[in-house]
Amino acid sequence: QVQLVESGGGLVQAGGSLRVSCAASGSIFSINVMKWYRQAPGKQRELVATISSSDITNYADSVKGRFIISRDNAKNTAYLQMNSLKPEDTAVYYCNAHVITNTDHRTTYSYWGQGTQVTVSS
């Protein structure tokens, strides 16, 4: 099946930048939408950014103007460039993808990565 693997998380200072990546692999025919979520301790998982197959993007108000989502279709990879980071951005960042597999072109499946920790210190 399809696997999503996030990478690039780590510890950064407030005001700094970090880029996290999400690489999809497996029996992929196409990827419709790729999304980044995040979840801080004690909070619900929230949608951070989305990007469509035609590179249309949307952002949560809390990150608009600071974060940029992008994708490389040749690599089946999505990125989240995080700039001007704040301590409140600290969370586990998860990738989600809506995938049409080679096995069944009639159905779109949702897949999740295991997350990557982003910690912003003051």
C-alpha positions as CSV (number, residue, x, y, z in Angstrom):
1,Q,0.0,0.0,0.0
2,V,0.9,3.7,0.3
3,Q,3.4,5.0,2.9
4,L,3.9,8.6,3.9
5,V,7.1,9.5,5.7
6,E,7.7,12.9,7.2
7,S,11.1,14.3,7.9
8,G,12.9,17.6,8.7
9,G,11.5,18.3,12.1
10,G,13.7,19.5,14.9
11,L,14.4,22.3,17.4
12,V,14.6,25.9,16.2
13,Q,14.6,29.3,17.8
14,A,11.7,31.6,17.6
15,G,12.0,33.7,14.5
16,G,13.8,30.9,12.7
17,S,12.8,28.7,9.8
18,L,12.4,25.0,9.1
19,R,11.2,22.9,6.2
20,V,9.5,19.6,6.7
21,S,9.0,17.1,4.0
22,C,6.4,14.4,3.3
23,A,7.4,11.6,0.9
24,A,4.8,9.3,-0.5
25,S,5.6,5.9,-1.9
26,G,3.9,2.7,-2.9
27,S,1.2,1.8,-5.3
28,I,0.4,5.4,-6.3
29,F,-1.5,6.3,-9.5
30,S,-2.0,9.9,-8.5
31,I,-2.3,12.1,-5.5
32,N,-5.2,14.5,-5.4
33,V,-4.6,16.6,-2.3
34,M,-1.7,16.8,0.1
35,K,-2.2,18.4,3.5
36,W,-0.2,19.3,6.6
37,Y,-1.8,19.0,10.0
38,R,-0.3,19.6,13.4
39,Q,-1.1,18.6,16.9
40,A,0.1,20.2,20.0
41,P,-0.1,18.5,23.5
42,G,-3.6,18.6,24.8
43,K,-5.0,20.0,21.6
44,Q,-6.9,18.6,18.7
45,R,-5.2,18.0,15.4
46,E,-5.6,21.1,13.2
47,L,-5.3,21.6,9.5
48,V,-2.4,23.8,8.7
49,A,-2.2,23.9,4.9
50,T,-3.4,22.1,1.8
51,I,-2.2,21.9,-1.8
52,S,-4.2,20.5,-4.7
53,S,-2.9,18.6,-7.7
54,S,-2.9,21.9,-9.6
55,D,-1.0,23.7,-6.9
56,I,-3.9,25.6,-5.4
57,T,-3.0,26.3,-1.8
58,N,-4.9,27.1,1.4
59,Y,-3.6,28.0,4.8
60,A,-4.9,28.3,8.4
61,D,-5.1,31.9,9.5
62,S,-2.6,31.2,12.2
63,V,0.2,30.4,9.7
64,K,-0.8,32.5,6.7
65,G,2.0,34.7,5.5
66,R,4.6,32.6,7.4
67,F,4.2,29.1,6.0
68,I,4.4,27.9,2.4
69,I,3.2,24.5,1.2
70,S,4.5,23.1,-2.0
71,R,4.7,19.8,-3.8
72,D,6.9,18.0,-6.3
73,N,4.7,15.6,-8.2
74,A,7.7,13.8,-9.8
75,K,8.8,12.9,-6.3
76,N,5.4,12.4,-4.8
77,T,6.6,14.8,-2.1
78,A,5.0,17.7,-0.2
79,Y,6.9,20.3,1.7
80,L,6.0,22.8,4.4
81,Q,8.4,25.8,4.6
82,M,7.9,27.4,8.0
83,N,9.2,30.9,8.5
84,S,9.1,33.3,11.4
85,L,8.4,30.4,13.7
86,K,6.8,31.1,17.1
87,P,6.7,28.9,20.2
88,E,3.0,28.3,19.6
89,D,4.0,26.5,16.4
90,T,5.4,23.7,18.5
91,A,3.6,20.5,17.6
92,V,3.9,17.2,15.8
93,Y,3.4,17.9,12.1
94,Y,1.5,15.2,10.1
95,C,1.2,14.7,6.4
96,N,-2.0,13.5,4.9
97,A,-2.6,12.6,1.2
98,H,-5.6,11.6,-0.8
99,V,-4.3,8.9,-3.1
100,I,-5.7,7.0,-6.1
101,T,-3.8,3.7,-6.2
102,N,-2.8,1.6,-9.1
103,T,-4.9,-1.2,-7.8
104,D,-8.2,0.7,-7.9
105,H,-8.7,3.8,-9.9
106,R,-12.3,4.2,-8.7
107,T,-11.5,4.9,-5.1
108,T,-9.5,7.6,-3.3
109,Y,-7.8,6.6,-0.1
110,S,-6.6,8.8,2.7
111,Y,-3.2,8.1,4.2
112,W,-1.3,9.5,7.1
113,G,2.3,9.8,8.0
114,Q,3.5,9.2,11.6
115,G,4.5,12.8,12.2
116,T,7.6,14.8,12.8
117,Q,8.2,16.9,15.9
118,V,8.8,20.6,15.5
119,T,9.8,22.5,18.6
120,V,10.3,26.2,18.7
121,S,12.1,27.7,21.6
122,S,12.0,31.2,22.9
